[in-house]
Amino acid sequence: MKKIFLSGLVLVFFLLNSCSRLDIAVQFASTYVVSKADDYFDLTSEQRKQLKENFNKDFRKVQQRIFPQVADELMKGADIIETKRPVDMASITISYERMKNLFYDGLSLFSASALILGDQLAPKQIVYFQKEFDKKMLDLKDDENVKTSIKKMKKQFDSWMGTMTSAQKIEMEKFGAANPPDATEKIFNRQLLAHEFVSAYPDKISRKKFIEKITKNFGATYETKFSKSAKERNTKILGMVTSILNKMTADQRQTLVETLRDRANQLAKISKN
């Protein structure tokens, strides 16, 4: 359930990192979310229709309330980078935490849609979910590896500041090899959540509590060990990002400033449409 409603925001934030047209993400967000939900629950045509309508209502709130704040953060980042002063990890960490909290704030706005969908699911769809979930966890185990992790990081850097230099790529690749993603902990955490969802489903009050937890208190969905390992890895990633940003060429710096401002302006425009 959490994965489904995250997917709409993930699509927008993914395109924020890799695409010059954010309006595309907004236009197709509901279609993407309905597709993800259908993958997990084999929705009826009526459920798909209602989910799309309800999601669009909630997503409009995200556009109006969250997008302007994300745009402000991107503009602040552009101003800092343009000064040409050294980038310090403290500033990067603060910016990361602000963006993460805005992501969580956006997720909380989908609580109503998630509750409606949860109440509409039939027992046979929960059985379907269990089977599909197990398949997807096997796929996740195959996808979470050093090669894929490095490829994703390179795509992120290239999308924001242009092509990386050889030295930057070497530094990033060494980091990726020394800090591989922990698929086992991630899968275990998701398995716990899936079990909690299936257990809560038969009782309306328990189901409501679970759905509100995953949409309104995202941090509570992390198992203790996974939360610790994820936090430690993120800290290391922010350190690597800081190091590479301090090795930017003049062209990369200019590209980064322009990209930050362009995507900020797009989000500000979308929030008013």
Buried (B, 14 or more C-beta within 10 A) or exposed (E): BBBBBBBBBBBBBBBBBEBEEBBEBBEBBBBBBBBBBBBBBBBEEEBBEBBBEBBBBBBBBBBBBBBBBBBBBBBBBBEBBBEEEEBEBEBBBEBBEBBEEBBBBBBBBBBBBBBBBBEBBEEEBBEBBEEBBEEBBEEEEEEBBBEEBBEEBBEBBBBBBBEBBEEBBEBBBEBBEEBBBBBEBBBBBBBBBBEBBBEBBEEEEBBBEBBBBBBBEBEEBBBEEBBEBBEEBBEEBBBBBBBBBEEBBEEBBBBBBBBBBBBBBBBBEBBEE
